[in-house]
Amino acid sequence: MKDIEQILDSLGFLDSEAKTYLTSLHRGPSTVLELTKHTGLSRQATYVVIEALTGRGLMSSVLRGKKKYYVAEDPERLLSYAQRKE
């Protein structure tokens, strides 16, 4: 996980973005409430971060019943993101 943190930092991710991505990666599919609880961010901030990560292709969502779960994409996607950024 330390390697991923360093990669996120070198790519210019905000602390909140890195924290949310790593939490989601570690916990698996999670609701916004669960991510909020484990990251310490506000619900509104969590939604903003999820939108940013989704825009980068590093997070996606799935609908299970009436609940929406967010899941971090495989860390391999970080490589493709880094290449696109260059």
MOJOZI-V545939 format. One record per backbone hydrogen bond with DSSP energy under -0.5 kcal/mol. CO is the residue of the C=O (numbers start at 1). NH is the residue of the N-H. Records with the same first field share a line. If there is no record, write none. Layout:
# MOJOZI-V545939
CO: NH + NH
This chain:
# MOJOZI-V545939
1: 5
2: 6
3: 7
4: 8
5: 9
6: 10
7: 11
8: 13
9: 12
14: 18
15: 19
16: 20
17: 21
18: 22
19: 23
20: 24
21: 25
22: 26
23: 27
24: 28
30: 70
31: 35
32: 36
33: 37
34: 38
35: 39
36: 40
42: 46
43: 47
44: 48
45: 49
46: 50
47: 51
48: 52
49: 53
50: 54
51: 55
52: 56
53: 58 + 59
54: 57
58: 73
60: 71
62: 64 + 69
63: 65
64: 67
67: 64 + 69
69: 62
70: 30
71: 60
74: 77
75: 78 + 79
76: 79 + 80
77: 81
78: 82
79: 83
80: 84
81: 85
82: 86
